[in-house]
Amino acid sequence: MSSQPNYFIECRNLHYQVDDRAIFSDLNLKIEVGSITAILGPSGTGKTTLLKLLCGQLKPTTGAVIVDGCDLADLSRKELLYLRKRLSLLFQSGALFTDLTVFENVAFPLREHTKLPEHMIRDLVLLRLESVGLRDTANLMPAALSGGMARRVALARSLALDPEFIMYDEPFTGQDPISMNVLLKLIAQTHENLALTSVLVSHDVKEALSIADTVLVLNHGKVQARGSPEQMQAHTDPFIQQFLFGKGVEGEPFDCAIESLREQVLHE
Amino acid sequence: MSNYVAALGAKYIRVFQLIGRSGLFLISILNWGSGFKGPFSRLVKQVYHLGVLSLPIILVAGTFVGMVLALQGYYILSNYGSQEAVGQMVALSLLREFGPVVSALLFVGRAGSALTAEIGLMKTTEQLSAMEIMGVDPFQRIFSPRLWAGVVSLPLLTVLFSLLGIYGGAFVAVNMLGIYEGSYWSNMQQSVLFYDDVLKGVIKGVVFAFVCTWIALFHGWQAKPTSEGVSRATTATVVQGSLAVLGLDFILTAVMLGGF
């Protein structure tokens, strides 16, 4: 299995399109084992789509996604489900099961994949909830939680099976400064304590740069720049400067309109 | 002209693709899963949601349908002086047709729409995706118990519908219209056959249950992850489920009566 020990995930010449619209074209990236990689990019560049491609939920139009030496395209559905026990994804919405309590949500992967006795499941779940500071909420339903709390419960659930690789989809979106700092610390601590490989997709630049080892900036379906946070901060590309530091660039459109405003409004 | 032909062709290709997808979907969800305890407890939970919670509407509707049948039957049969046969008429109408068909229509409206909305919302809120990412197959974990729960629940509801209908009919015929109680029940006993009437009605219930639950689950799974998408899927379930029940009823009746 581990033919490529240095990289947990690789995308080779990845091309993905929906109908006629290309989301990624000729995308190449490698995620090093044990690193935190931040994937940044403006809204609508396909960051969440990329995560879905990385965990095999979407299939690339052409090209390959290699996870720990296995091409996802070669795996059967059963093998893919088996591989996914080693991966985890923290959804932007949390994606908690609304008909289960917080406790049962965190216990869900343990109950499905292990035959641990009930008292052990209980202890593991309470430890996981304690690690995200929400042991008191074990008996609440997800609807009773705030957005930040729901995401922390989802983090506890995604770590329940001790994955090797975890992906965070916009973990900081819509969080107040306190929740954001709590989440930031949790992500860094979890990465450190469990020796994970982490991928963080975000457009909260400051937070992402503060914990990442490697930064990739996506734009127009390609990796526009990659490097350490320090290298990114010193990058001279006008788009990178605009995206990372909000520096205005004359004539650089921020939206993706094909038709000019003059053509669309005045029909000129 | 060629554009029109192309558009028509594309439309039919989409319809056949949809039929093919629904067939593959059905094959994927038939698998009960490994072991017994886990899948069985999920089945029991779904039988409660689909069957037990549908009981009030089925029992009330069954009673009223039986009462109306007795009233109508009495006035028609009394023209021929054979109003004593009202029990036989109520029982046969309920066991052969009204029981399976009306129960299935009510089942699609109550349980089918709830299933589609539930699955559609699970998809919208990424709960199905979260399950897949955890390495848990939603086909086995979510869809399969619901399909089998539907197949278990609706035939039982059908039997209860007919039973309450027969008692409702007895109430109207005996207590309100003055038919002799002995002739209501003995006529029924003489004419109703277990295999031809009761069992065939239950078989219809099984077929309707299978098709209605399949339609409901498929539309939930196919729903666009938006509020409009879920709303459209729920409507499609009720419309297609109801039409499927009525169409299949004709085919099953024809086959059972040896019409083909």
Interface residues (C-beta under 8 A of the other chain):
Chain A: K52 C55 Q57 R77 L81 Y82 L83 R84 K85 L87 S88 L89 F91 S93 A95 L96 F97 T98 F108 P109 E112 H113 L161
Chain B: T125 E126 Q127 S129 A130 E132 I133 M134 G135 V136 D137 R141
